[in-house]
Amino acid sequence: MGLKYLLLLRFGLVNLVAFALLGAAWAQGLVAKVINADVTNMVVLICAIFLIGLILAGYRLWKVSKQLNAAYNYNPKERSRAADFLNKTKGKNATSRANIAQALRLKLFSRIVHIRYISNSLTVLGLIGTVLGFIIALSGVDPDVASNPSAISPMVAQLIEGMSVALYTTLVGSILSVWLGLIYQMLATGTSNLVSQIIELSER
């Protein structure tokens, strides 16, 4: 395997391990327990947004990996980011080349910043689920009937339901945010390497 496969191999390895752990949790019945306990469906929403982010990250990572391969094995006859950059900087002075390089860096990173935003939003959605869980838990508490034994059982059930929502949404949001955040860091590193390789080509 060459350098052109390195990013894709890392992406595949991270997701293989993560999905293996998810499969183990599913086999133990933990996934079904979390979904069934969430009456707000926030867990389903968080998982759906995560999958969208993972698909987008995988697509961008494939594109970056392809351009990295083109940069490491530069062929002026093939169209690539490296070839476009070299054409733009041909005959330019150092200041102009630096400006073009900065524009390339901003352009490439602007295409992956939404992955980081999605990753951060998963944590925020988890916290929103926590607030909703506490609202559900406290909505069943009525101090006026706390002395009535027959009213205690429904209040306790409501408290448990609300706390389950609060804890599970926070847990799922945090885990998936870390997962997608790791993929984003991988993508950001690959993008930085791509920019560095293209600039290095232009300086030769």
C-alpha positions in Angstrom: 0.0 0.0 0.0 1.3 3.5 -0.8 0.8 6.9 0.6 -2.4 7.3 -1.5 -4.2 4.7 0.7 -3.0 6.0 4.1 -5.9 8.3 4.9 -8.4 5.8 3.7 -6.8 3.0 5.8 -6.9 5.2 8.9 -10.5 6.1 8.2 -11.4 2.4 7.7 -9.5 1.3 10.8 -11.1 3.9 13.1 -14.6 3.1 11.9 -14.0 -0.7 12.0 -13.0 -0.5 15.7 -15.9 1.9 16.5 -18.5 -0.2 14.7 -17.1 -3.4 16.3 -17.7 -1.8 19.7 -21.1 -0.7 18.6 -21.9 -4.2 17.5 -20.8 -5.6 20.8 -23.1 -3.1 22.6 -26.0 -4.1 20.3 -25.4 -7.8 21.0 -25.6 -7.1 24.8 -29.0 -5.3 24.2 -27.6 -1.9 25.3 -28.4 -0.1 22.1 -32.1 -1.2 22.2 -32.3 -0.2 25.8 -31.0 3.3 25.1 -33.4 3.8 22.2 -36.5 2.4 24.0 -35.8 4.5 27.1 -35.6 7.8 25.1 -39.2 8.9 24.8 -38.1 12.2 23.1 -36.4 10.4 20.2 -33.3 12.7 20.7 -31.1 9.7 20.5 -32.4 8.8 17.1 -32.0 12.4 15.9 -28.4 12.5 17.2 -27.6 9.2 15.5 -29.1 10.4 12.2 -27.1 13.6 12.2 -23.9 11.6 13.1 -24.4 9.3 10.1 -24.9 12.3 7.8 -21.6 13.8 9.2 -19.8 10.5 8.8 -20.9 10.1 5.2 -19.8 13.7 4.4 -16.5 13.2 6.2 -15.9 10.0 4.3 -16.6 11.7 1.0 -14.3 14.6 1.7 -11.6 12.3 3.0 -11.7 10.3 -0.2 -11.4 13.5 -2.2 -8.4 14.7 -0.1 -6.8 11.3 -0.4 -7.2 11.4 -4.2 -5.6 14.9 -4.4 -2.8 13.8 -2.0 -2.0 10.9 -4.4 -1.9 13.3 -7.3 0.4 15.7 -5.4 2.9 13.0 -4.3 2.9 11.5 -7.8 2.7 14.8 -9.7 2.0 14.6 -13.4 1.6 18.0 -15.1 -0.6 16.4 -17.8 -3.2 15.3 -15.2 -5.7 17.8 -13.8 -5.3 18.2 -10.0 -5.1 20.7 -7.2 -1.4 20.6 -7.5 -1.4 21.2 -11.3 -3.9 24.1 -10.9 -1.8 25.7 -8.2 1.4 25.4 -10.2 -0.3 27.0 -13.2 -1.5 29.9 -11.0 1.9 30.5 -9.4 4.0 30.2 -12.6 6.0 33.4 -13.0 4.7 35.0 -9.8 6.8 36.6 -7.1 7.1 35.2 -3.6 4.4 37.5 -2.2 1.9 36.5 -4.9 2.7 32.8 -4.4 2.2 33.1 -0.6 -1.2 34.8 -1.2 -2.3 32.1 -3.6 -1.2 29.4 -1.1 -3.2 31.1 1.7 -6.2 31.2 -0.6 -5.8 27.5 -1.4 -5.5 26.7 2.4 -8.7 28.7 3.2 -10.6 27.1 0.3 -9.7 23.5 1.3 -10.4 24.0 5.0 -13.7 25.7 4.3 -14.8 22.5 2.6 -14.4 20.4 5.8 -15.3 22.9 8.5 -18.9 21.7 8.4 -17.7 18.3 9.7 -16.4 20.0 12.9 -19.7 21.9 13.2 -21.7 18.7 13.0 -19.4 17.0 15.6 -19.8 19.9 18.0 -23.6 19.9 17.4 -23.9 16.3 18.6 -22.7 17.4 22.1 -25.1 20.3 22.1 -28.0 18.0 21.1 -27.0 15.7 23.9 -27.1 18.6 26.4 -30.5 19.6 25.0 -31.7 16.0 25.6 -30.4 16.4 29.2 -32.5 19.5 29.7 -35.5 17.7 28.2 -34.9 14.7 30.5 -34.9 16.9 33.6 -38.0 18.7 32.5 -39.8 15.3 32.0 -38.5 14.1 35.4 -39.6 17.2 37.3 -42.9 17.5 35.5 -44.1 14.5 37.4 -43.3 15.8 40.8 -46.2 17.3 42.7 -45.3 18.3 46.3 -49.0 18.6 47.2 -49.5 14.8 46.8 -46.1 13.7 48.0 -47.7 12.4 51.3 -50.1 10.2 49.3 -48.6 6.6 49.0 -50.6 5.9 45.8 -49.2 8.9 44.1 -45.5 8.2 44.9 -45.2 5.3 42.4 -46.2 7.3 39.3 -43.9 10.2 40.4 -40.9 7.8 40.8 -41.6 6.2 37.4 -41.7 9.7 35.8 -38.4 10.6 37.5 -36.7 7.4 36.3 -38.0 8.0 32.7 -36.8 11.6 32.7 -33.4 10.8 34.2 -33.0 8.0 31.6 -33.6 10.5 28.8 -31.1 13.0 30.4 -28.3 10.5 30.8 -28.7 8.5 27.6 -28.9 11.5 25.3 -25.8 13.0 26.9 -23.9 9.7 26.7 -24.8 9.1 23.0 -24.1 12.7 22.0 -20.7 12.7 23.7 -19.6 9.4 22.3 -20.6 10.2 18.7 -19.1 13.6 18.9 -15.8 12.1 19.9 -16.0 9.6 17.1 -16.8 12.2 14.4 -14.3 14.6 16.0 -11.6 12.0 15.5 -12.5 11.6 11.9 -12.4 15.4 11.5 -8.9 15.6 12.9 -7.8 12.9 10.5 -9.3 14.9 7.6 -7.8 18.2 8.8 -4.3 16.6 9.0 -4.7 15.2 5.5 -5.8 18.6 4.2 -2.8 20.2 5.9 -0.5 17.6 4.3 -2.1 18.3 0.9 -1.5 22.0 1.1 2.1 21.5 2.3 2.9 19.0 -0.5 1.4 21.4 -3.1 3.4 24.3 -1.8 6.6 22.2 -1.7 6.0 21.2 -5.4 5.8 24.9 -6.3 9.0 25.7 -4.6 11.1 23.1 -6.4 
